[in-house]
Every structure is written in C-alpha cells, then in structure tokens.
Amino acid sequence: MEALNSNLIPTAPAGFRSGFVGIVGRPNVGKSTLMNYLVGQKIAITSPVAQTTRNRLRGILTTPTAQIIFVDTPGIHKPHHELGRVLVQNAQVAIASVDATLLVVDGTGAAGRGDRFIVELLTRVQTPVILGINKIDQQGEAAAEINQSYQEIATAHQWPLHQFSALTGSGMDSLQTLLVDHLEAGPYYYPPDLVTDQPERFIMGELIREQILEHTREEVPHSVAISIDRVEEEETITRVLATVHVERSSQKGILIGKGGSMMKTIGTAARQQIQKLIAGKVYLELFVKVQPKWRQSRTRLADLGYRVEQ
C-alpha cells in the first residue's frame, strides 16, 4: 500500500498487455469478492447487505505478462437519495472510461429487470463486454435454466460468457486469461507490487464500515460514513482515531449499544482487520457523530469523500 512512485515502475517487456477493466453489476452479486480474489488481498469490503461498495476502488493485478487495473463500481440500481444518485453516476462514468467491462451477474437466479437495465447502459458505449456468471458453486437444479437466461443476453449482444465462483476460485484462472485477451499491448501503469491505488486511510475506513454492516445489518445499513481523523505511527503500534457518522440519534444508540458493548465489538473486529492490512499492532478509537440527512447533501457527501466522478 505504498505511495505511487514512478521510479518503481519498470519498463514493460515485449508483448506485455495492460489496461483498465470495469467490474459492474447489480448490488450484492459478488463484485468486491471477485476483485479481492483476483488481486490476492482484501482491499474491497464485502457484506450480505446490498450496496456495500460506494467509491470507485481500483485493484491491481500484475502478472509476468500483463497488468490489469480493476475498477470496482457501486452496484447499479435505481437511486433513492442523493448518495445513490452520485454512486450510480460514478458507475456510469467508470463504464465509459475503461478498456473492457466485466458484467457480473448472480448465478443463483435468472436474469431480471436490474440486469437488463445494466445491459442497456452497456450497449450505449463501445467498450468490449464480458458477461460473467458468478456464484456457480451455489447453483441448484435450476442451473441450466438460469444460465440459459444469461446465454440469451450474451448471444444477442455477441458478448463472451464465462462462469465462475469468486468464493471458491472455480473458473477464475480462465476468467483472468479472458480478461487479458481483451487488453491491448501497453505499459505498467503502477509498480508491480501495488494491489490498489487507494491510500491506507481509505481502506481502514472501509474495514470499519464493513464491521458496522456485519454487526448491525438492517438496523443501521447505509446511513453510515467513516472519516479517519488521525493515524499516528509509532515504533511498536499504529494509533487510529476515526469518526462514525450517522443520520439519527437512534442509530448512534444502536451503534454504541448497552454499556458501549456494540461499539466495543465493532472496534475489536475492525482493529483485527486493520492489523492484517498494515501487518502490525493497532490501537483503534471510534467516535460516533450524528450528521442529519448527510446522504441528501452534496456538500456533506463531498466532505465525507463521496464526490461525483468526472
């Protein structure tokens, strides 16, 4: 997670391929799990709660013959508030700015209106598209019927279709090969050992938010934003101070819990994840602050890092 340094970027060998691949799909189809698997490290949070991903997160996979920069986008859906509109707009910008797009669908159910809405968006750009059916490890007796519904979409638009499981790794090697085949010859965009272009502070905030989603589920789903206020690196420990922003006092009460029990549980789990990220001991202190209707305000969204992509 080092800072980008052009001196660390080698000259690409002959035949080297590189480029940007957008990962798009409905909420909760496994896009973040997929990117984490491909880059070999947890950089995107995962949760059974839909609409987990908020920012365009770039994951970097470098092999001896190629470098793929994955752009993990928020799940595309009909927005219900200003945050939702910003997220969908950012996903649409990502679709238009990559070299290839991987449309990820949930293989446990047939193609629906949400999938077809994204297909329509993808037909408006010239970017090559690969249709990827995820969660094949969870398909039951209806697998053939489900896969046929996606095969019809792929055939209609002449898109290659690939089946895989981002959870078990089945079909992932061949998916990687297929993605590389869709890239042109190009340079290294990032140092080979970098797995994301996001700073550690961003990942820390996401790991805290993941634990809030995990432990509160529907009670405090998407009314939460994290700001990392201070990171102090000492010789034997890294001290992290962060604020959890919610919209209502009742949500603050849920997060703190009886006698501070919920906040202690969330803090302990988040600290363990951050320690894995930085490979060192962490002291984590969390504060909860009420910011009424922050998701409806462009100014507050920008203050918390949710800016409209250009």
Buried (B, 14 or more C-beta within 10 A) or exposed (E): BEEEEEEBBEEBEEEBBBBBBBBBBBBBBBBBBBBBBBBEBBBBBBBEBEBBBBBBBBBBBBEEEBBBBBBBBBBBBEBEEBBBBBBBBBBBBBBEBBBBBBBBBBBBBBBEEBBEEBBEBBEEBEBBBBBBBBBBBEBEEEBEEBBEBBBEBBEEEEBEBBBBBBBEEBBBEEBBEBBBEBBEEBEBBBBEEBBBBBBBBBBBBBBBBBBBBBBBEEEBBBBBBBBBEEBEEEEEEBBBBBBBBBBBEEBBBBBBBEEEEBBEBBBEBBBEBBBEBBEEEBEBEBEBEEBEEBBEBBEBBEBBBBEEBE
